[in-house]
């Protein structure tokens, strides 16, 4: 089976297993998703969702965050870990948004990654979920599962994104990455994957080698 054919099959199998492919972060506008994703670094989405309601009630838009003291933002996000760095990034990000984009979140990866604290993973998530453009969110689940499937042998997120963009149907790529997160949590664990019950086992190099 060629890799493109395998990628299409993986998309189909995960669609059947996880019909609902949604981001687990709770948000109501592009800025909230951008900030929630920054908070999710080395933190669970569940914890971020506990923290953000009060944060977004206090700071309602980019202007509010841009005018904030990072120390006040810290108080709202302490339980997310790395809170000092994250608070500083959020304030500086919003200052850049206000200064360069009138407080509006850009709709493309190239501009998003120029903002403080925004990497390609965050940029792809925003571009895919908010603006409906083809996106490949390369997180730990994506790296692990697509590696086990045999799509690559890399740990470099940028290289993996490029490879997956070439293999995946563009209109399916964003939802595919959401489903990888669900599958990674439920079945394809980093230490003890449940290959016997995995919907991908028929096309998975790791499962066949086990």
trRosetta pair geometry for C-beta under 8 A, 3 or more apart (Angstrom, degrees):
i j d omega theta_ij theta_ji phi_ij phi_ji
1 5 5.1 -129 -172 91 86 119
1 6 5.0 106 130 -64 119 93
1 9 7.4 -28 -173 2 145 147
1 203 6.9 -66 76 -133 160 100
2 5 4.6 88 60 10 82 107
2 6 6.9 -149 95 -8 40 88
3 6 5.4 -55 -145 38 33 113
3 7 6.2 38 154 -25 67 102
3 150 7.6 -133 -110 112 93 93
3 151 6.3 113 -156 -122 113 68
3 167 5.6 -75 138 -120 103 120
4 7 5.5 -49 -147 31 32 114
4 8 6.6 33 153 -18 63 102
4 167 5.5 -151 -100 -145 60 67
5 8 5.9 -52 -153 34 32 111
5 9 6.5 32 149 -18 63 107
6 9 5.5 -56 -149 38 34 114
6 10 6.3 38 151 -23 67 103
6 149 6.9 154 150 166 123 109
6 150 7.3 -34 140 72 164 108
6 151 7.6 -160 99 -79 123 86
6 203 5.3 158 -148 -174 95 126
7 10 5.6 -50 -148 33 32 113
7 11 6.5 37 151 -21 63 102
7 151 6.9 80 -83 -104 99 122
7 164 7.7 158 -132 -143 132 66
7 167 4.0 161 -62 156 160 103
7 168 5.3 -126 170 -84 129 56
7 169 7.8 165 123 -13 108 68
8 11 5.6 -51 -153 32 33 115
8 12 6.5 32 150 -18 64 105
8 169 6.5 71 -104 -29 85 108
9 12 5.6 -55 -150 36 34 112
9 13 6.2 31 155 -18 67 107
9 203 5.5 148 105 -67 132 161
10 13 5.9 -55 -144 38 30 109
10 14 6.2 22 161 -12 65 110
10 149 6.2 15 -93 -140 144 152
10 176 7.5 67 115 -149 99 118
10 200 6.1 30 -126 -124 85 114
10 203 6.3 -129 -69 90 83 144
11 14 6.3 -64 -148 41 24 104
11 15 6.2 29 154 -25 63 109
11 168 6.7 124 -67 -143 126 90
11 169 6.5 -12 -54 25 175 107
11 172 5.0 39 -152 148 140 145
11 176 5.3 -56 -111 -96 86 118
12 15 5.7 -54 -148 32 28 114
12 16 6.6 26 156 -17 63 105
13 16 5.9 -56 -154 35 31 110
13 17 6.3 21 153 -13 65 111
13 199 4.9 165 169 141 106 106
13 200 5.7 135 110 -87 148 68
13 203 7.5 -166 -11 21 153 127
14 17 5.5 -57 -140 43 36 108
14 18 5.8 -22 175 33 74 103
14 176 6.5 96 75 -136 145 67
14 179 4.1 109 161 140 124 144
14 180 7.3 -25 -134 -62 156 57
14 183 6.3 -70 -124 -48 108 138
14 199 7.0 144 -83 93 48 132
14 200 7.3 10 -60 -66 87 109
15 18 7.3 -79 -127 64 17 65
15 19 6.9 50 175 -106 59 48
15 21 7.7 -50 -112 -38 65 127
15 175 7.6 48 -96 128 89 126
15 179 7.2 -75 -70 -84 44 162
16 19 7.5 2 -149 -69 19 76
16 199 7.1 -172 79 -167 103 144
17 179 7.5 110 74 -167 99 118
17 183 7.1 62 105 -91 140 104
17 199 4.4 -128 -67 -13 138 167
18 21 6.2 90 122 -77 105 77
18 179 4.6 161 69 -133 135 96
18 182 4.8 120 -122 90 154 150
18 183 6.8 -111 -24 -54 139 86
21 175 3.8 81 108 -159 155 90
21 176 7.7 -1 -146 -44 152 21
21 178 4.2 117 -178 84 87 127
21 179 5.0 -48 -111 -53 110 89
21 182 7.7 -118 -117 -4 65 135
22 178 6.4 138 41 -175 8 148
23 27 7.9 -14 99 20 133 109
23 33 7.4 44 113 -136 163 114
23 125 6.9 95 -108 -165 135 108
23 129 5.4 -1 -26 -107 137 150
23 178 6.2 -96 -72 -114 53 118
24 45 4.3 80 103 128 112 159
24 46 7.8 -38 151 -58 123 62
24 49 7.7 -88 146 -44 79 133
24 181 7.2 -134 -7 128 119 142
25 33 6.5 116 104 -132 130 71
25 36 4.4 133 -175 135 132 135
25 37 6.6 -90 -36 -69 172 66
25 40 6.5 -83 -83 -58 126 140
25 45 5.3 -113 -71 -147 70 107
25 48 6.1 -30 -122 100 96 134
25 49 6.6 -166 -141 -69 50 93
26 36 7.3 -169 61 -124 49 158
26 49 4.8 82 13 -127 112 104
26 52 6.8 177 75 70 93 136
27 32 3.8 162 -150 110 98 109
27 33 4.2 173 85 -66 173 71
27 36 5.4 -128 -69 2 115 145
27 52 7.6 -61 -88 154 72 157
28 32 5.7 49 40 29 62 158
28 56 7.8 130 28 165 108 155
29 32 5.1 95 54 7 70 105
29 33 7.5 -139 96 -4 36 88
30 33 5.9 -59 -152 37 34 108
30 34 6.3 36 153 -22 68 107
30 104 7.9 42 70 -170 141 61
30 105 3.9 -143 129 43 129 146
30 126 6.3 72 -158 -158 90 106
30 130 4.6 70 -103 -140 93 154
31 34 5.5 -53 -148 35 34 115
31 35 6.3 27 157 -13 68 107
31 61 6.8 94 53 -148 166 51
31 62 5.7 -133 -117 -60 146 88
31 94 7.7 59 -152 -105 121 98
31 97 7.5 91 -109 -175 109 171
31 105 5.6 -165 -69 -47 65 120
32 35 5.9 -56 -145 41 30 106
32 36 5.9 30 157 -20 66 110
32 52 7.0 94 -164 -177 98 132
32 56 5.8 23 -114 -106 112 139
33 36 5.7 -54 -138 40 30 111
33 37 6.1 32 160 -22 64 107
33 125 7.0 -152 162 127 113 105
33 126 5.7 146 109 -105 118 81
33 129 6.4 -160 -157 88 157 132
33 130 6.2 -165 48 -57 153 116
34 37 6.1 -59 -152 34 23 110
34 38 6.8 23 151 -17 60 105
34 93 7.3 -170 144 153 123 143
34 105 5.8 -165 -38 -119 142 135
34 112 7.9 -140 -121 -147 116 111
34 118 7.1 -27 -162 -101 101 119
34 122 6.8 74 -145 173 63 113
34 126 5.6 29 -82 -91 81 137
35 38 5.6 -53 -152 34 35 112
35 39 6.4 33 151 -18 67 106
35 52 7.5 135 106 -124 109 112
35 55 7.7 -158 138 129 138 135
35 56 8.0 154 76 -79 143 97
35 65 7.7 -145 -91 -96 138 158
35 90 5.6 57 -130 -128 99 114
35 93 7.8 172 -89 82 78 143
36 39 5.6 -56 -150 38 33 112
36 40 6.3 39 150 -30 65 106
36 48 5.4 104 -162 161 83 130
36 49 7.8 42 -148 -76 124 59
36 52 5.6 -6 -97 -87 100 150
37 40 5.5 -50 -147 27 34 117
37 41 8.0 57 152 -39 56 80
37 121 7.7 -171 176 117 120 88
37 122 4.5 138 126 -128 133 92
37 125 5.5 161 -109 76 148 147
37 126 7.1 -110 5 -51 155 93
38 41 6.4 -29 -174 -7 40 110
38 86 5.9 144 140 -147 100 93
38 89 6.0 -159 -170 107 139 129
38 90 6.2 166 93 -76 151 88
38 93 7.4 -134 -64 -19 161 162
38 117 5.1 42 -134 144 126 125
38 118 7.1 -63 -82 -82 107 65
38 122 6.4 34 -68 -115 67 148
39 43 6.3 -61 150 65 68 144
39 48 4.7 132 107 -124 117 109
39 51 6.8 -150 178 79 150 137
39 52 7.1 -178 45 -71 162 101
39 77 6.0 -119 -124 -145 117 125
39 80 4.9 -62 -170 -157 94 157
39 86 5.9 86 -102 -170 60 143
40 43 5.5 -132 -148 72 33 91
40 44 7.6 -54 -145 134 81 12
40 45 5.7 11 -124 -88 122 65
40 48 5.0 -39 -79 -48 79 153
40 80 7.9 -76 -77 -158 27 116
41 82 6.9 -51 95 60 105 146
41 86 7.3 -177 47 -92 112 113
42 81 5.5 -105 111 107 102 139
42 82 6.2 78 66 -4 129 129
43 47 5.3 -103 174 74 100 129
43 48 6.0 112 117 -53 118 94
43 80 4.6 -2 -116 -166 166 74
43 81 5.1 -178 -75 36 105 112
43 82 7.9 -126 -38 31 112 99
44 47 4.6 97 63 5 88 99
44 48 7.1 -150 99 -4 49 85
45 48 5.4 -54 -149 37 38 115
45 49 6.2 39 154 -21 69 105
46 49 5.9 -57 -151 35 28 111
46 50 6.9 31 149 -21 61 103
47 50 5.6 -52 -156 29 36 114
47 51 6.5 27 152 -15 67 110
47 79 6.2 -138 -172 126 114 104
47 80 6.1 154 128 -104 116 65
48 51 5.8 -65 -150 40 33 108
48 52 6.0 31 161 -29 71 111
48 80 6.3 63 -91 -115 71 116
49 52 6.2 -45 -128 26 29 111
49 53 8.0 40 175 -26 54 92
50 53 7.9 -63 180 14 25 101
50 79 7.5 -46 90 89 121 140
51 54 7.0 -77 -176 43 44 98
51 55 6.1 33 145 -19 79 122
51 76 6.5 114 -178 154 95 77
51 77 5.6 81 174 -115 142 60
51 79 6.2 -166 -79 60 121 104
51 80 5.8 -55 -11 -53 169 109
52 55 5.1 -65 -140 45 42 116
52 56 5.5 29 168 -13 80 110
53 56 6.3 -64 -142 43 23 100
53 57 6.2 26 157 -23 62 110
54 57 5.6 -54 -145 34 31 114
54 58 6.5 26 157 -15 64 106
54 76 5.8 -161 104 -142 104 106
55 58 6.1 -64 -155 38 27 105
55 59 6.4 -29 167 34 67 102
55 73 7.5 56 -140 -147 106 74
55 76 4.3 126 -89 152 88 142
55 77 6.5 46 -87 -61 138 91
56 59 6.6 -68 -122 69 32 70
56 60 6.8 78 177 -108 64 46
57 60 7.5 5 -158 -78 20 83
58 64 7.7 166 127 161 61 134
58 76 6.7 -139 32 -79 144 147
59 64 4.0 170 -152 119 72 121
59 65 4.8 79 178 -68 139 75
59 68 6.1 -35 -98 -55 130 142
59 73 7.4 5 -26 -100 150 94
60 64 5.3 99 37 -11 62 154
61 64 5.3 106 53 5 62 101
61 65 7.5 -129 104 2 36 90
61 103 6.3 24 160 -174 109 130
62 65 5.8 -59 -150 42 36 107
62 66 5.9 39 153 -26 70 109
62 94 4.4 -177 -159 -152 74 94
62 97 4.6 -101 -152 97 145 131
62 98 5.4 177 131 -59 114 89
62 103 3.9 175 58 -146 130 83
62 104 7.9 -107 -1 -38 150 22
63 66 5.5 -54 -142 35 30 114
63 67 6.4 17 162 -10 64 110
63 94 7.6 -145 -49 167 14 114
63 98 5.9 107 -90 -101 63 132
63 103 5.8 -26 -42 -103 83 135
64 67 6.3 -69 -151 42 25 101
64 68 6.5 39 149 -44 62 105
64 94 8.0 -62 69 173 54 154
65 68 5.4 -45 -150 10 36 123
65 73 7.3 60 -141 -90 84 132
65 90 6.0 -96 -168 148 130 93
65 91 5.9 -150 165 -109 84 52
65 93 7.8 -23 128 74 136 85
65 94 3.6 128 94 -12 114 173
66 91 6.9 123 -117 -166 31 64
66 94 4.3 -134 -61 122 76 100
66 95 4.4 131 -138 -82 94 59
66 97 7.4 -131 -67 58 119 91
66 98 4.7 -16 -67 -3 165 144
66 103 7.9 -98 -16 -101 137 91
68 72 5.6 -119 -173 66 101 118
68 73 5.5 90 133 -47 139 104
68 91 5.7 -123 73 -110 95 107
69 72 4.8 90 67 0 90 100
69 73 7.4 -163 94 -3 49 84
69 91 7.8 -28 170 -108 12 151
70 73 5.5 -55 -153 39 41 113
70 74 6.3 54 147 -32 69 100
70 84 7.6 64 150 -158 119 61
70 87 4.5 115 -170 132 84 107
70 88 4.9 21 -135 -85 147 60
70 90 8.0 138 -124 60 83 89
70 91 4.9 -100 -83 -3 84 149
71 74 5.4 -44 -152 23 34 121
71 75 7.3 42 151 -26 60 95
71 87 7.5 102 -71 142 17 152
72 75 5.9 -44 -162 19 39 114
72 76 7.6 30 148 -12 62 101
73 76 6.0 -62 -164 34 41 108
73 77 6.4 -1 155 8 75 117
73 87 4.0 151 97 -145 111 102
73 90 5.9 -169 -179 75 154 130
73 91 6.2 -151 -5 -52 154 103
74 77 6.4 -86 -144 52 28 88
74 78 6.3 58 163 -71 70 81
74 83 5.2 102 -146 141 77 110
74 84 6.0 16 -112 -94 124 56
74 87 4.4 -54 -68 -48 71 163
75 78 6.5 -13 -146 -31 25 110
77 80 4.7 -35 179 18 86 125
77 83 4.9 164 105 -137 90 104
77 86 6.0 -115 130 99 147 128
77 87 6.2 175 50 -70 129 92
78 83 4.9 -35 -113 -59 39 173
79 83 7.9 66 20 -69 24 132
80 83 5.8 115 60 -86 88 90
80 86 6.5 -58 98 50 128 168
82 85 4.9 -41 172 45 94 114
82 86 5.5 98 111 -26 88 103
83 86 5.5 -59 -138 44 33 111
83 87 5.9 37 162 -24 69 105
84 87 6.0 -52 -145 33 26 109
84 88 6.5 24 156 -15 60 108
85 88 5.9 -59 -150 38 30 110
85 89 6.2 29 154 -19 66 109
85 117 7.8 147 151 -103 86 114
86 89 5.7 -55 -146 37 31 111
86 90 6.2 32 156 -22 66 106
86 117 7.2 103 -130 -139 51 145
87 90 5.8 -54 -147 34 30 111
87 91 6.5 25 158 -14 64 106
88 91 6.1 -58 -149 38 29 107
88 92 6.2 19 158 -10 65 113
88 116 7.8 -94 127 152 76 139
89 92 5.9 -63 -143 45 27 105
89 93 5.8 35 157 -27 66 110
89 116 4.8 -160 -146 133 70 100
89 117 2.9 78 -172 -52 134 142
90 93 5.6 -51 -142 34 26 115
90 94 6.5 20 160 -14 61 107
90 117 7.0 -39 -54 48 48 162
91 94 6.1 -61 -152 38 27 106
91 95 6.5 30 151 -21 64 106
92 95 5.5 -50 -147 34 35 115
92 96 6.5 37 153 -18 65 102
92 116 4.1 12 102 35 117 162
92 117 7.5 125 68 -6 106 109
93 96 5.8 -58 -156 36 30 110
93 97 6.4 32 148 -21 66 105
93 115 4.8 60 -137 169 88 111
93 116 4.8 -126 -66 60 72 88
93 117 5.7 -70 -57 43 123 111
93 118 6.6 108 -121 -31 125 107
94 97 5.2 -45 -142 34 38 116
94 98 6.3 37 157 -17 66 103
94 103 7.8 20 -165 -126 80 72
95 98 5.9 -55 -148 38 29 108
95 99 6.1 22 156 -14 64 114
96 99 5.8 -61 -138 44 28 107
96 100 5.6 -8 175 12 68 117
96 101 7.8 36 134 10 68 99
96 114 7.7 -161 173 117 145 87
96 115 5.3 175 86 -126 144 81
96 116 6.4 154 -8 0 138 93
97 100 6.9 -69 -127 52 16 86
97 101 5.2 -53 -160 54 57 110
97 103 5.6 64 133 -126 100 30
97 104 7.0 -172 -176 52 98 28
97 105 6.7 -24 -132 -84 127 54
97 115 6.9 26 -58 -120 84 130
98 101 7.6 -40 -63 58 9 67
98 102 7.0 13 -148 -152 43 14
98 103 4.9 26 -99 -71 68 75
101 104 4.9 -116 147 61 103 75
101 105 7.3 97 121 -87 151 11
101 106 6.0 -113 -108 -56 152 83
101 111 7.8 104 -75 162 133 135
105 112 7.6 31 -177 -103 86 99
105 126 6.7 -116 163 -177 134 137
105 130 7.3 -12 99 129 137 168
106 111 3.8 -99 160 96 170 130
106 112 5.4 -148 71 -60 110 72
107 127 6.7 104 179 -121 53 78
107 130 7.6 -131 -122 104 79 109
107 131 4.5 125 -154 -102 98 153
107 133 7.4 118 165 -17 91 134
108 111 5.4 76 71 18 90 99
108 112 6.8 -164 93 -11 42 96
108 127 6.5 58 -125 -109 26 124
108 133 7.8 17 -105 30 62 171
109 112 5.6 -63 -141 40 31 112
109 113 6.1 25 168 -20 70 108
109 120 6.6 32 -163 -135 119 75
109 123 4.4 97 -134 145 73 128
109 124 6.4 19 -101 -72 119 61
109 127 5.6 -46 -57 -37 80 153
109 135 8.0 154 -66 -118 117 93
110 113 6.7 -60 -151 31 20 104
110 114 7.6 20 149 -21 53 104
111 114 5.9 -55 -163 23 41 114
111 115 7.8 46 146 -29 64 95
112 115 6.0 -49 -170 13 44 114
112 118 5.3 -117 159 150 79 143
112 122 7.2 -152 154 106 122 91
112 123 3.8 146 97 -121 132 102
112 126 6.2 170 -127 64 153 137
112 127 7.0 -124 -9 -48 152 102
113 118 5.7 -142 -114 111 36 96
113 119 6.5 33 -128 -148 93 25
113 120 6.1 5 -93 -75 128 61
113 123 5.1 -43 -57 -50 83 152
114 118 7.7 -3 52 68 29 118
115 118 4.3 41 72 14 97 133
117 122 7.9 26 131 15 72 169
118 122 5.0 -119 -148 86 71 134
118 123 5.8 89 164 -59 105 90
119 122 5.5 98 54 16 63 99
119 123 6.9 -122 109 -4 32 98
120 123 5.4 -57 -139 42 34 113
120 124 6.0 37 160 -23 69 105
120 138 7.3 12 105 36 110 107
120 157 6.7 162 69 125 123 117
120 158 6.5 110 18 -94 163 79
120 161 6.4 -78 143 -48 139 166
121 124 6.1 -56 -149 34 24 109
121 125 6.6 25 153 -19 60 107
121 137 5.7 72 -156 -158 72 74
121 138 5.9 -106 -95 60 92 65
121 139 6.0 95 -147 -74 133 74
121 157 6.8 -49 -58 -180 102 147
122 125 5.8 -57 -152 34 31 112
122 126 6.5 25 156 -14 66 107
123 126 6.0 -58 -149 38 30 108
123 127 6.1 25 157 -15 67 112
124 127 5.8 -58 -140 42 29 109
124 128 5.9 22 163 -14 66 113
124 135 4.1 143 -174 -170 81 104
124 136 5.8 -70 -158 64 148 41
124 137 4.7 -177 102 -82 120 64
124 138 7.5 72 35 4 159 72
124 161 7.3 -140 -70 -131 151 129
124 174 7.9 -170 162 -109 90 88
124 177 7.9 27 132 48 126 175
125 128 6.1 -63 -144 42 23 105
125 129 5.8 -1 171 2 65 117
125 135 6.9 157 -73 153 20 147
125 137 5.0 61 -70 -101 81 129
126 129 6.6 -63 -128 48 21 93
126 130 5.2 -12 -175 13 63 124
126 131 7.4 41 140 2 67 101
127 130 7.0 -47 -102 51 11 91
127 131 5.3 -44 -156 47 49 118
127 133 4.8 -52 163 58 95 116
127 135 5.0 152 86 -85 97 125
128 131 7.5 -4 -38 56 6 74
128 132 7.3 42 -168 -115 38 15
128 133 6.3 -97 -90 68 46 62
128 134 7.2 -20 -103 165 91 15
128 135 2.9 -104 -58 32 113 140
128 137 6.9 -99 22 -39 147 104
128 173 7.6 -114 -116 95 132 89
128 174 3.5 166 -167 -118 131 131
128 177 7.7 55 109 45 175 131
129 135 7.8 -66 -18 46 61 155
129 174 6.9 179 -58 -179 60 133
134 165 7.4 97 143 -135 122 91
134 170 3.9 -49 -101 -173 143 91
134 171 6.8 -69 -87 -71 95 34
134 173 5.3 58 -162 40 85 128
134 174 6.8 -154 -148 -33 36 97
135 173 6.2 180 67 104 38 109
135 174 4.5 52 55 -89 94 99
135 177 7.4 -80 109 20 85 145
136 142 7.7 132 173 -164 83 151
136 161 4.8 150 92 -143 124 77
136 164 4.8 142 -143 94 145 124
136 165 5.5 -111 -17 -64 142 80
136 168 7.0 145 -94 37 113 143
136 173 5.2 -59 -77 169 79 124
136 174 7.6 -109 -73 -81 35 52
136 177 6.1 150 -152 -60 47 135
137 142 6.6 178 101 -40 64 151
137 174 7.2 65 -10 -138 102 64
137 177 4.2 131 46 152 91 152
137 178 7.7 61 42 -56 134 60
138 142 4.8 -130 -136 93 48 140
138 143 6.2 73 -177 -58 90 84
138 157 4.2 152 108 -156 134 90
138 158 8.0 -152 47 -58 157 24
138 160 5.1 126 -130 90 139 118
138 161 5.0 -99 -28 -65 133 88
138 164 7.4 169 -80 18 102 143
138 177 7.7 -85 -65 -129 37 128
139 142 5.2 99 46 11 59 104
139 143 7.2 -116 104 -5 30 92
139 177 7.7 109 13 -177 95 106
139 181 6.8 32 61 -88 137 101
140 143 5.7 -53 -144 36 32 112
140 144 6.1 28 159 -16 66 111
140 184 7.6 141 103 178 80 158
140 190 7.6 -27 156 -79 116 124
141 144 6.0 -61 -147 40 27 108
141 145 5.9 9 166 -7 67 115
141 180 4.9 147 128 136 109 92
141 181 4.9 141 53 -100 161 49
141 183 7.3 131 -179 69 122 78
141 184 3.2 -122 -134 -15 110 163
141 185 7.4 -37 -100 -33 137 71
141 188 7.5 106 -154 85 86 112
142 145 6.5 -61 -133 43 22 98
142 146 5.8 7 175 -4 63 118
142 160 7.1 130 129 140 105 137
142 164 7.7 -35 -179 -61 117 163
142 177 5.7 -8 -89 -137 126 89
142 180 5.0 80 -88 114 65 155
142 181 7.8 -21 -45 -58 81 71
143 146 6.8 -65 -137 44 15 98
143 147 6.1 16 161 -20 56 118
143 155 6.4 53 -169 -137 132 57
143 157 6.8 -66 -77 -94 117 75
143 160 6.0 -87 -107 -87 75 175
144 147 5.9 -69 -155 36 21 112
144 148 6.4 16 156 -16 63 109
144 184 6.5 101 67 -122 125 120
144 188 6.8 158 118 138 114 113
144 190 6.0 -93 -123 -103 156 78
145 148 5.7 -54 -147 37 33 110
145 149 6.3 35 153 -21 65 105
145 180 5.2 -165 51 -152 147 104
145 183 6.4 75 -110 97 156 121
145 184 5.9 -111 -42 -76 122 97
145 188 5.1 72 -98 119 102 160
145 200 7.7 84 -170 51 106 168
146 149 5.4 -48 -145 35 36 116
146 151 4.4 -48 176 44 91 132
146 152 6.4 27 128 26 102 98
146 160 6.7 121 85 -164 139 115
146 164 6.4 -45 -143 -84 160 117
146 180 7.3 -21 -39 -124 91 145
147 150 7.8 55 173 -63 31 20
147 151 7.0 -84 -81 51 27 81
147 152 6.0 -61 -100 75 68 76
147 153 6.6 96 -146 -112 94 36
147 154 7.5 -143 -99 50 107 48
148 188 6.9 -166 46 -159 156 126
148 193 7.5 114 -134 -66 165 168
148 204 5.8 2 137 -163 95 106
148 205 6.5 -167 170 60 48 84
148 206 3.6 -34 -160 -13 96 138
148 207 7.6 73 163 -23 111 75
149 200 6.6 -64 -97 168 104 135
149 203 6.6 15 -149 119 94 92
149 204 5.4 -70 -106 -117 58 70
149 205 6.5 94 172 11 18 90
149 206 7.5 -42 -53 4 30 99
150 204 7.5 161 -8 -156 97 40
150 205 3.8 103 -56 -21 113 134
151 160 8.0 80 109 -148 112 85
151 163 6.2 133 153 136 98 125
151 164 6.8 47 156 -85 145 78
151 167 6.2 -106 -145 10 117 174
152 159 7.2 149 -159 124 147 101
152 160 5.6 -156 55 -111 164 80
152 163 5.0 108 -69 91 126 172
154 159 4.9 -83 155 92 166 131
154 160 5.6 -159 83 -62 116 88
154 163 7.6 152 28 -9 132 145
156 159 4.0 55 91 16 114 114
156 160 6.4 166 87 -15 59 86
157 160 5.6 -57 -144 39 31 111
157 161 6.2 38 156 -25 66 103
158 161 5.7 -49 -149 31 30 114
158 162 6.7 30 152 -18 62 104
159 162 5.8 -56 -154 35 33 111
159 163 6.4 32 151 -18 67 106
160 163 5.6 -53 -147 37 34 112
160 164 6.2 27 158 -14 68 109
161 164 6.1 -62 -145 41 27 105
161 165 6.3 32 156 -25 64 106
162 165 5.8 -52 -148 30 28 113
162 166 6.8 23 155 -15 61 106
163 166 6.0 -65 -161 36 31 108
163 167 6.4 13 153 -10 68 115
164 167 5.6 -63 -139 44 37 105
164 168 5.3 16 173 -8 77 117
164 173 6.8 121 143 -142 103 113
165 168 6.8 -53 -117 42 20 96
165 170 7.6 34 -159 -102 72 81
165 173 7.0 24 -109 -121 56 159
168 172 6.1 -133 173 81 99 94
168 173 4.3 109 115 -94 138 91
168 176 5.9 -134 -144 33 139 163
169 172 4.3 52 76 20 102 114
169 173 7.0 -159 82 -43 49 77
170 173 5.9 -35 -149 -8 31 118
172 175 6.0 -71 -165 52 56 104
172 176 5.4 65 141 -36 85 110
173 176 5.4 -56 -146 32 29 119
173 177 6.7 28 158 -19 64 102
174 177 6.1 -56 -158 31 31 108
174 178 6.9 30 147 -15 64 103
175 178 5.5 -51 -151 35 40 114
175 179 6.3 39 151 -19 69 105
176 179 5.7 -58 -151 37 30 110
176 180 6.6 38 149 -27 64 101
177 180 5.4 -43 -149 26 36 117
177 181 7.1 42 151 -20 61 96
178 181 5.8 -50 -162 27 37 113
178 182 6.9 32 146 -13 66 103
179 182 5.5 -51 -150 38 42 112
179 183 6.0 40 151 -19 70 108
180 183 5.6 -56 -142 42 31 110
180 184 6.0 36 156 -24 66 107
181 184 5.8 -54 -144 35 26 112
181 185 6.5 22 158 -15 61 107
182 185 6.1 -61 -152 38 28 107
182 186 6.1 6 160 -4 65 118
183 186 6.1 -66 -136 48 27 99
183 187 5.5 -42 -171 44 68 108
183 188 5.4 29 139 12 90 112
183 198 8.0 72 -169 -143 109 91
183 199 7.7 -99 -123 40 120 108
183 200 7.5 55 -168 -12 148 126
184 187 7.6 -64 -95 58 11 65
184 188 5.1 -55 -108 74 50 96
184 189 7.3 112 -178 -88 59 33
184 190 7.9 35 -169 -48 100 74
187 193 6.7 40 146 -160 66 77
187 194 4.9 -98 -153 53 70 105
187 197 6.5 -132 -128 91 113 94
187 198 5.2 135 163 -101 135 81
187 199 7.7 148 26 8 177 81
188 193 4.8 3 -141 -128 51 111
188 194 7.6 -101 -70 36 36 70
188 198 6.6 73 -70 -118 87 126
188 200 7.7 -2 -66 41 129 130
189 192 5.2 1 82 64 131 59
189 193 5.3 -169 47 -82 67 49
189 194 7.1 67 6 -15 102 79
190 193 7.9 104 -23 -55 4 85
193 198 7.0 11 164 -63 105 136
193 206 7.2 47 55 127 159 134
193 207 7.9 -105 116 -81 132 84
194 197 4.9 -17 140 42 113 100
194 198 6.2 152 95 -51 70 86
195 198 5.2 -44 -141 4 38 126
195 201 5.5 107 -176 -107 77 115
195 204 7.4 -144 -136 87 101 144
195 206 7.3 -139 -98 114 126 92
195 207 4.3 162 -152 -121 120 94
195 210 5.5 155 24 33 172 162
196 201 7.6 48 -111 -82 14 158
198 201 4.4 119 76 -47 100 93
198 204 6.8 -8 116 -2 141 154
198 207 6.3 -136 60 -87 139 142
200 203 5.9 -73 -174 55 73 91
200 204 4.9 83 128 -50 94 115
200 207 7.3 162 103 -12 77 143
201 204 5.4 -60 -128 29 32 119
201 207 4.1 -145 -141 165 77 165
201 208 7.8 140 179 -52 71 67
204 207 3.9 67 86 13 117 109
204 208 6.4 170 91 -12 62 85
205 208 5.9 -62 -147 40 29 109
205 209 6.1 22 158 -16 66 113
206 209 6.0 -65 -148 39 26 106
206 210 6.5 40 152 -41 63 102
207 210 5.6 -43 -151 11 32 119
